[in-house]
Amino acid sequence: MSSIHDLTVFELTRALKTKTLGAVEVAEHFLDRVEHEKLGSFLSHNRDTTIKSARASQVKLNSNKAGQLEGLPIGHKDVFVTKDFPSTAGSKMLESYMSSFDATVVAKLANAGCVTVGKLNCDEFAMGSSNENSAYGPVLNPWDNAKVPGGSSGGSAAAVSARLIPAATGTDTGGSIRQPASFCGITGIKPTYGRISRYGMIAYASSLDQAGPMAKDAQDCALLLSAMCSGDPDRDSTSLDIPAEDYTTHLNDSLKGVKIGLPIEFFGEGLDTGVRKAIELAIDVFKDLGAEFVSVSLPKTQLSIPVYYIIAPAEASSNLSRFDGVRYGYRAKEYTDLIDMYKKSRSQGLGEEVKKRIMTGAYVLSHGYYDAYYLKAQKIRRLIAEDFSATYKKCDVILGPVAPTVAWGLNEKIADPISSYLADIFTLPASLAGLPAMSVPCGMSDAVKPLPIGMQLIGNYLQESKLLNVAHMFQTLTHWHTLSPTQAKTDSPL
């Protein structure tokens, strides 16, 4: 058998159910790796709590009452509130916060048998594309520690990539599952907006935030997503009241006759030549699988950046108004009156990127600017969604790059945040439209230290099963998803 940490979720759960491995043995193995990690990916872990959960899982495994993912170690992005672990959202504002309940995502995965190992670093309140905005320090890319892992789910992506844990949860507001998955060479999926409950997820932009799994391959993501999805209308009004689905059912369906759209806007100026080459090689693989390709257009793609950076900050300014130093969270030590306490608590407790977005949001929602900015952005958002609706009359799935480049250097874009915003150009449209989308490893850059390249697949509403099938079939003929930072190869993907 391979080393425990090299096993996929599918292989690991099978080994646990056949008693080839024990739940406590597995938990201790990953805890040892976490306790020696130097990437900054974990913000907290609790050995006693994790081992206690693993022992409970072993009892169920022994009595044949095991859940689908019984005994599987998992890490949760620190925007999901979790009992027995701090829930900070990567912010000083919540540095001492302990939740009395589990987020729905955490609870559902626990019900399926997952054992929580710890909480994962992220950009503060999920605001960022590099995981450099965390109040607790940046996360390092395991392929090259001088590079960013992507964000805001950079801690999740780095931990899975470095095999510190077999799977992790992430959140995607404008690409925060897909982009770090691409930069770290793993698979991640953002389902249709509303498919997973947001209850207990610390909000950034409520009409955009969506949870999703991050793991080694599409089959792993299908297993995890099956456990995470279901309606939760009593606790999340945006949750779709749709029964849970087994996303593994159609993983091996033939791709013959499946039409894949290639948006001309995703292959224009600004796309790195190495990324373009990797996507072109991926297209060849799909042709071998019988898929057909059609050229499509998403003409509002360029507008997605200004639209997103109006709508998301506007919602953030509202959601983060609750962090005032009164009820919970950081409170300034010295102040003269209530207003002074508000000002100092928020100034000291929130980071620069978060304050910048709050101020932008307050501006576009203010009297005299609401119609000119926020309302107009919402109208264009509808047009972006209509572009996709028209496109899906011609194809089943859309394919393109996740990001224009591979991971950039630490501190490289700190002084020029606009350049990092522009890096979201390919992920923002699907988020604004609420569509399911995923990142799949499809190549490595040609460099002294090769970096992963991700391919983006975008599906129509509630077509997660089809997306995962397309990704899985690609991975049956390629090896990019099997590579780890210590065994990278840049030869042919076939």
C-alpha positions as CSV (number, residue, x, y, z in Angstrom):
1,M,0.0,0.0,0.0
2,S,1.1,3.6,-0.7
3,S,1.9,5.9,2.2
4,I,-1.2,6.8,4.0
5,H,-1.0,10.5,3.0
6,D,-0.7,9.6,-0.7
7,L,-4.1,7.8,-0.7
8,T,-7.1,9.4,-2.3
9,V,-10.3,9.9,-0.3
10,F,-11.8,6.9,-2.2
11,E,-8.8,4.7,-1.4
12,L,-8.6,5.9,2.2
13,T,-12.2,5.3,3.0
14,R,-12.1,1.9,1.4
15,A,-9.0,0.9,3.5
16,L,-10.8,2.1,6.6
17,K,-14.0,0.1,5.8
18,T,-12.0,-3.1,5.0
19,K,-10.0,-2.5,8.2
20,T,-6.7,-2.4,6.4
21,L,-6.2,0.8,8.3
22,G,-7.6,2.0,11.6
23,A,-9.3,5.4,12.1
24,V,-7.0,6.4,15.0
25,E,-3.9,5.2,13.1
26,V,-5.0,7.5,10.1
27,A,-5.8,10.4,12.4
28,E,-2.5,10.2,14.2
29,H,-0.6,10.0,10.9
30,F,-2.1,13.2,9.5
31,L,-1.9,15.0,12.9
32,D,1.9,14.3,12.9
33,R,2.2,15.8,9.5
34,V,0.1,18.9,10.5
35,E,2.2,19.5,13.6
36,H,5.4,19.6,11.5
37,E,4.1,21.7,8.6
38,K,5.9,24.9,7.7
39,L,3.5,26.3,5.1
40,G,1.3,28.3,7.4
41,S,-1.8,26.4,6.1
42,F,-3.3,25.4,9.5
43,L,-4.4,28.1,12.0
44,S,-5.4,25.6,14.7
45,H,-5.7,21.9,15.5
46,N,-6.7,19.9,18.5
47,R,-5.1,16.4,18.9
48,D,-7.4,15.3,21.8
49,T,-10.6,16.3,20.0
50,T,-9.5,14.7,16.7
51,I,-8.4,11.4,18.3
52,K,-11.7,11.3,20.3
53,S,-13.6,11.6,17.0
54,A,-11.4,9.0,15.3
55,R,-12.1,6.5,18.2
56,A,-15.9,7.1,17.7
57,S,-15.5,6.5,14.0
58,Q,-13.6,3.2,14.7
59,V,-16.5,2.0,16.8
60,K,-18.9,2.6,13.9
61,L,-16.5,0.9,11.5
62,N,-16.2,-2.1,13.8
63,S,-20.0,-2.4,14.1
64,N,-20.6,-1.9,10.3
65,K,-22.6,1.3,11.0
66,A,-20.1,3.5,9.2
67,G,-21.0,6.6,7.3
68,Q,-19.9,7.0,3.7
69,L,-16.7,8.9,4.7
70,E,-16.2,7.3,8.1
71,G,-12.8,8.0,9.6
72,L,-11.7,10.4,6.9
73,P,-9.5,13.2,8.2
74,I,-10.6,16.6,6.9
75,G,-9.7,20.3,7.4
76,H,-12.1,23.2,7.3
77,K,-11.5,26.6,6.0
78,D,-11.6,29.0,8.9
79,V,-14.7,30.7,7.8
80,F,-16.8,27.7,8.9
81,V,-17.7,27.9,12.6
82,T,-16.7,24.7,14.3
83,K,-17.2,23.5,17.9
84,D,-14.0,22.8,19.8
85,F,-11.9,24.9,17.4
86,P,-11.4,28.6,17.1
87,S,-13.3,30.2,14.2
88,T,-11.4,33.4,13.1
89,A,-12.0,33.9,9.4
90,G,-8.3,34.8,9.3
91,S,-9.0,38.0,11.2
92,K,-7.7,39.6,14.4
93,M,-11.4,40.7,14.8
94,L,-12.3,37.1,15.7
95,E,-9.0,35.8,17.1
96,S,-10.6,34.5,20.3
97,Y,-14.0,33.4,19.0
98,M,-15.2,29.9,19.8
99,S,-18.5,28.8,18.3
100,S,-21.1,26.9,20.3
101,F,-22.3,25.1,17.1
102,D,-21.1,23.7,13.9
103,A,-21.8,25.2,10.5
104,T,-24.1,23.0,8.4
105,V,-21.2,22.0,6.1
106,V,-19.1,20.8,9.1
107,A,-22.1,19.0,10.6
108,K,-23.0,17.2,7.4
109,L,-19.5,16.0,6.8
110,A,-19.3,14.9,10.5
111,N,-22.5,13.0,10.0
112,A,-20.9,11.2,7.0
113,G,-18.1,10.2,9.3
114,C,-15.4,12.8,8.7
115,V,-12.9,13.5,11.5
116,T,-11.9,17.2,11.8
117,V,-8.2,17.7,12.0
118,G,-8.2,21.5,12.3
119,K,-8.9,24.9,10.8
120,L,-7.2,26.2,7.7
121,N,-5.7,29.6,7.0
122,C,-7.4,32.0,4.5
123,D,-7.5,35.6,3.4
124,E,-9.2,37.7,6.0
125,F,-13.0,37.2,5.7
126,A,-12.2,35.4,2.4
127,M,-11.1,38.7,0.8
128,G,-8.1,38.1,-1.4
129,S,-6.5,36.0,-4.2
130,S,-3.2,35.1,-2.6
131,N,-3.7,34.2,1.0
132,E,-1.4,37.1,2.0
133,N,-4.3,39.0,3.7
134,S,-4.6,36.7,6.7
135,A,-4.0,38.4,10.1
136,Y,-2.0,35.3,11.0
137,G,0.5,35.4,8.2
138,P,0.6,34.1,4.6
139,V,0.3,30.6,3.3
140,L,3.2,29.3,1.2
141,N,2.7,27.4,-2.0
142,P,4.0,23.8,-1.4
143,W,5.4,23.6,-5.0
144,D,7.6,26.7,-4.5
145,N,7.6,28.4,-1.1
146,A,8.4,31.8,-2.7
147,K,5.0,31.7,-4.5
148,V,1.5,32.3,-3.3
149,P,-0.9,29.4,-3.0
150,G,-3.8,31.5,-4.3
151,G,-6.8,32.6,-2.3
152,S,-8.9,33.0,-0.4
153,S,-8.9,29.2,0.2
154,G,-5.1,29.1,0.0
155,G,-4.7,27.2,3.3
156,S,-7.1,24.5,2.1
157,A,-5.4,24.1,-1.3
158,A,-1.8,24.1,0.2
159,A,-2.7,21.5,2.9
160,V,-4.3,19.1,0.4
161,S,-1.5,19.6,-2.2
162,A,1.2,18.9,0.5
163,R,-0.8,15.8,1.6
164,L,-1.2,17.2,5.1
165,I,-4.8,16.1,4.8
166,P,-6.7,14.2,2.1
167,A,-9.5,16.7,1.7
168,A,-10.6,20.2,2.8
169,T,-13.5,22.5,2.6
170,G,-13.2,25.9,0.8
171,T,-15.5,28.7,-0.1
172,D,-15.8,30.4,-3.5
173,T,-17.1,34.0,-3.9
174,G,-15.3,35.0,-7.0
175,G,-13.0,32.0,-7.6
176,S,-11.6,31.2,-4.2
177,I,-11.8,27.5,-4.6
178,R,-10.9,27.3,-8.3
179,Q,-7.9,29.6,-8.3
180,P,-6.0,28.2,-5.3
181,A,-6.8,24.7,-6.5
182,S,-5.2,25.6,-9.9
183,F,-2.1,27.2,-8.2
184,C,-1.6,24.2,-6.0
185,G,-2.3,21.4,-8.5
186,I,-5.4,19.9,-6.9
187,T,-9.1,19.5,-7.8
188,G,-11.8,21.8,-6.4
189,I,-15.5,22.4,-7.3
190,K,-17.8,25.3,-6.6
191,P,-21.4,24.0,-6.9
192,T,-24.4,25.9,-8.1
193,Y,-25.2,28.8,-5.8
194,G,-27.5,27.6,-3.0
195,R,-26.7,23.9,-3.5
196,I,-24.8,23.9,-0.2
197,S,-26.1,25.6,3.0
198,R,-24.3,28.8,4.0
199,Y,-25.5,28.5,7.6
200,G,-22.5,28.9,10.0
201,M,-20.3,30.2,7.2
202,I,-18.9,33.6,8.1
203,A,-20.2,35.8,5.3
204,Y,-18.3,37.9,2.8
205,A,-20.8,38.5,0.0
206,S,-24.0,36.7,0.6
207,S,-25.3,36.5,-3.0
208,L,-22.0,35.0,-4.1
209,D,-20.5,32.9,-1.3
210,Q,-20.7,29.1,-1.9
211,A,-19.0,26.3,-0.1
212,G,-17.3,23.4,-1.9
213,P,-14.8,20.5,-1.5
214,M,-11.1,20.5,-2.4
215,A,-9.3,17.2,-2.9
216,K,-6.8,15.2,-5.1
217,D,-9.2,14.3,-7.9
218,A,-12.7,14.6,-9.3
219,Q,-13.8,11.2,-7.8
220,D,-12.8,12.5,-4.3
221,C,-14.7,15.7,-4.9
222,A,-17.8,13.8,-6.0
223,L,-17.8,11.8,-2.7
224,L,-17.4,14.9,-0.6
225,L,-19.9,16.9,-2.5
226,S,-22.5,14.1,-2.1
227,A,-22.2,14.4,1.6
228,M,-22.3,18.3,1.7
229,C,-25.3,19.0,-0.5
230,S,-29.0,19.1,0.5
231,G,-31.6,21.7,1.2
232,D,-31.5,23.8,4.4
233,P,-34.3,26.3,4.0
234,D,-35.1,26.7,7.7
235,R,-31.6,28.0,8.4
236,D,-30.5,29.4,5.1
237,S,-33.1,31.2,3.0
238,T,-30.8,31.0,-0.1
239,S,-30.5,27.3,0.2
240,L,-32.1,25.3,-2.7
241,D,-34.6,22.8,-1.2
242,I,-33.3,19.9,-3.3
243,P,-32.6,16.4,-2.0
244,A,-29.0,15.1,-1.7
245,E,-27.5,13.5,-4.8
246,D,-24.9,10.8,-5.3
247,Y,-22.5,12.5,-7.6
248,T,-20.4,9.3,-8.1
249,T,-23.2,7.7,-10.1
250,H,-22.3,9.1,-13.5
251,L,-18.5,9.4,-13.1
252,N,-17.7,6.9,-15.9
253,D,-20.3,8.0,-18.5
254,S,-18.9,8.2,-22.0
255,L,-18.1,11.6,-23.3
256,K,-19.0,10.7,-26.9
257,G,-21.2,13.5,-28.3
258,V,-20.7,15.8,-25.3
259,K,-20.2,19.3,-26.6
260,I,-17.6,21.5,-24.9
261,G,-17.6,25.2,-25.5
262,L,-14.5,27.3,-25.9
263,P,-15.2,31.0,-25.1
264,I,-13.2,33.2,-27.4
265,E,-12.8,35.7,-24.6
266,F,-10.9,33.2,-22.5
267,F,-8.2,32.7,-25.1
268,G,-7.2,36.3,-26.0
269,E,-4.4,38.6,-25.1
270,G,-3.0,38.3,-21.6
271,L,-3.2,34.5,-21.4
272,D,0.3,33.0,-20.5
273,T,1.7,30.9,-23.3
274,G,2.4,28.0,-21.0
275,V,-1.2,28.1,-19.7
276,R,-2.5,28.2,-23.3
277,K,-0.4,25.2,-24.3
278,A,-1.6,23.1,-21.3
279,I,-5.2,23.9,-22.1
280,E,-4.7,23.0,-25.8
281,L,-3.2,19.6,-24.7
282,A,-6.2,19.0,-22.5
283,I,-8.5,19.7,-25.5
284,D,-6.7,17.0,-27.4
285,V,-7.3,14.5,-24.5
286,F,-11.0,15.3,-24.6
287,K,-11.1,14.7,-28.4
288,D,-9.6,11.3,-27.8
289,L,-12.5,10.7,-25.3
290,G,-15.0,11.5,-28.0
291,A,-16.0,15.0,-27.0
292,E,-16.9,17.6,-29.6
293,F,-15.8,21.3,-29.4
294,V,-17.6,24.4,-30.4
295,S,-16.5,28.0,-30.4
296,V,-18.7,30.2,-28.1
297,S,-18.7,33.8,-26.9
298,L,-19.3,35.3,-23.5
299,P,-19.1,39.0,-24.5
300,K,-19.6,40.4,-21.0
301,T,-16.5,38.7,-19.6
302,Q,-14.5,41.9,-19.3
303,L,-17.3,43.5,-17.4
304,S,-17.2,40.9,-14.7
305,I,-14.3,42.5,-12.8
306,P,-15.9,46.0,-12.2
307,V,-19.3,44.3,-11.5
308,Y,-17.9,41.9,-9.0
309,Y,-15.8,44.6,-7.2
310,I,-18.9,46.7,-6.8
311,I,-21.4,44.0,-5.7
312,A,-19.1,42.0,-3.4
313,P,-17.7,45.0,-1.4
314,A,-21.3,46.4,-1.1
315,E,-22.5,43.1,0.5
316,A,-19.3,43.0,2.6
317,S,-19.9,46.4,4.0
318,S,-23.3,45.2,5.2
319,N,-22.2,41.8,6.5
320,L,-19.2,43.1,8.4
321,S,-21.0,45.9,10.1
322,R,-21.8,43.5,12.9
323,F,-18.2,43.4,14.0
324,D,-18.3,46.5,16.1
325,G,-16.5,45.5,19.3
326,V,-19.7,45.4,21.3
327,R,-21.2,41.9,21.2
328,Y,-18.2,39.7,20.2
329,G,-14.9,40.0,18.5
330,Y,-12.0,42.3,19.1
331,R,-12.5,45.4,21.2
332,A,-9.9,48.2,21.5
333,K,-8.3,48.5,24.9
334,E,-8.5,52.3,25.1
335,Y,-11.3,54.5,23.9
336,T,-13.2,57.6,25.1
337,D,-16.8,56.9,24.2
338,L,-19.0,54.5,22.2
339,I,-18.2,56.0,18.8
340,D,-14.5,56.1,19.6
341,M,-14.7,52.4,20.6
342,Y,-16.4,51.5,17.2
343,K,-13.7,53.4,15.3
344,K,-10.7,52.0,17.1
345,S,-12.0,48.4,17.4
346,R,-12.7,48.2,13.6
347,S,-9.5,50.1,12.7
348,Q,-7.4,47.8,14.8
349,G,-9.3,44.6,14.4
350,L,-9.7,44.6,10.6
351,G,-6.9,44.4,8.0
352,E,-6.2,46.8,5.2
353,E,-7.8,44.8,2.4
354,V,-11.0,44.3,4.4
355,K,-11.2,48.0,5.3
356,K,-10.6,48.9,1.7
357,R,-13.6,46.8,0.5
358,I,-15.8,48.0,3.3
359,M,-15.2,51.6,2.3
360,T,-15.8,50.8,-1.4
361,G,-19.0,49.0,-0.5
362,A,-20.3,51.8,1.7
363,Y,-19.5,54.3,-1.1
364,V,-21.4,52.5,-3.9
365,L,-24.4,52.0,-1.6
366,S,-24.5,55.6,-0.4
367,H,-27.1,58.2,-1.4
368,G,-26.4,59.6,-4.9
369,Y,-24.2,56.6,-6.0
370,Y,-26.5,53.6,-5.5
371,D,-28.2,54.0,-8.9
372,A,-24.9,54.9,-10.7
373,Y,-22.9,52.0,-9.3
374,Y,-24.7,49.2,-7.4
375,L,-27.9,49.1,-9.3
376,K,-26.1,49.3,-12.7
377,A,-23.8,46.5,-11.6
378,Q,-26.8,44.3,-10.7
379,K,-28.2,44.9,-14.2
380,I,-25.0,43.9,-15.9
381,R,-24.8,40.8,-13.6
382,R,-28.1,39.7,-15.1
383,L,-26.7,40.2,-18.6
384,I,-23.7,38.0,-17.7
385,A,-26.0,35.2,-16.6
386,E,-28.0,35.6,-19.9
387,D,-24.7,35.2,-21.9
388,F,-24.3,31.8,-20.2
389,S,-27.9,30.8,-20.8
390,A,-27.5,31.5,-24.5
391,T,-24.2,29.6,-24.6
392,Y,-25.6,26.5,-23.1
393,K,-28.0,26.1,-26.0
394,K,-24.8,25.3,-28.1
395,C,-22.8,23.2,-25.6
396,D,-23.0,21.1,-22.5
397,V,-19.9,22.3,-20.7
398,I,-17.6,25.3,-21.0
399,L,-13.8,24.9,-20.9
400,G,-11.0,27.4,-20.4
401,P,-8.2,28.4,-18.1
402,V,-8.7,29.1,-14.4
403,A,-6.3,32.0,-14.3
404,P,-4.2,33.8,-16.9
405,T,-0.9,32.8,-15.3
406,V,0.5,30.3,-12.8
407,A,1.1,31.3,-9.1
408,W,2.9,34.6,-8.7
409,G,5.6,35.5,-6.1
410,L,4.9,36.4,-2.5
411,N,4.6,40.2,-2.1
412,E,4.6,40.6,-5.9
413,K,1.2,42.2,-6.1
414,I,0.8,43.7,-2.7
415,A,1.6,47.2,-3.9
416,D,-0.6,46.8,-6.9
417,P,-3.8,45.1,-5.8
418,I,-5.6,45.9,-9.1
419,S,-3.3,43.3,-10.8
420,S,-4.5,40.6,-8.5
421,Y,-8.1,41.6,-9.1
422,L,-7.5,41.2,-12.9
423,A,-6.2,37.7,-12.3
424,D,-9.8,36.7,-11.4
425,I,-11.1,37.5,-15.0
426,F,-11.9,33.9,-15.8
427,T,-13.5,32.8,-12.5
428,L,-15.7,35.8,-11.8
429,P,-18.3,35.3,-14.6
430,A,-19.5,31.9,-13.3
431,S,-19.6,33.2,-9.7
432,L,-21.8,36.2,-10.8
433,A,-24.1,33.9,-12.7
434,G,-24.2,31.4,-9.8
435,L,-23.1,28.5,-12.0
436,P,-21.2,25.4,-10.9
437,A,-17.5,25.4,-11.9
438,M,-14.4,23.5,-11.0
439,S,-10.6,23.5,-11.4
440,V,-8.8,20.4,-12.7
441,P,-5.0,20.0,-12.9
442,C,-4.0,19.9,-16.6
443,G,-0.3,20.6,-16.8
444,M,2.9,22.1,-15.3
445,S,4.8,25.3,-16.2
446,D,8.1,25.0,-17.9
447,A,10.4,26.4,-15.2
448,V,13.2,25.5,-12.9
449,K,10.5,25.0,-10.2
450,P,7.5,23.9,-12.3
451,L,4.1,25.2,-11.1
452,P,0.7,23.6,-11.6
453,I,-1.8,24.8,-14.2
454,G,-5.5,24.3,-13.8
455,M,-8.2,23.9,-16.4
456,Q,-11.6,25.4,-15.6
457,L,-14.9,23.6,-16.4
458,I,-18.2,25.5,-16.1
459,G,-21.5,23.8,-16.2
460,N,-25.2,24.8,-16.4
461,Y,-27.2,25.2,-13.2
462,L,-27.3,22.0,-11.1
463,Q,-25.1,20.1,-13.6
464,E,-22.4,19.2,-11.0
465,S,-22.8,15.5,-11.9
466,K,-21.9,16.3,-15.6
467,L,-19.0,18.5,-14.6
468,L,-17.5,15.8,-12.3
469,N,-18.0,13.2,-15.0
470,V,-16.1,15.3,-17.6
471,A,-13.3,16.0,-15.1
472,H,-13.1,12.3,-14.0
473,M,-12.9,11.0,-17.5
474,F,-10.1,13.5,-18.3
475,Q,-8.2,12.3,-15.2
476,T,-8.5,8.6,-16.3
477,L,-6.2,9.5,-19.2
478,T,-3.8,12.0,-17.5
479,H,-1.6,12.0,-14.4
480,W,-1.4,15.7,-13.4
481,H,-3.8,15.2,-10.4
482,T,-1.5,12.4,-9.1
483,L,1.6,14.6,-8.8
484,S,2.7,16.0,-5.4
485,P,5.2,18.8,-4.8
486,T,7.9,16.3,-4.1
487,Q,7.5,14.2,-7.2
488,A,6.6,16.6,-10.0
489,K,7.1,15.5,-13.6
490,T,6.6,17.7,-16.6
491,D,6.5,15.0,-19.3
492,S,3.5,14.1,-21.4
493,P,0.1,14.1,-19.6
494,L,-0.9,10.8,-21.3
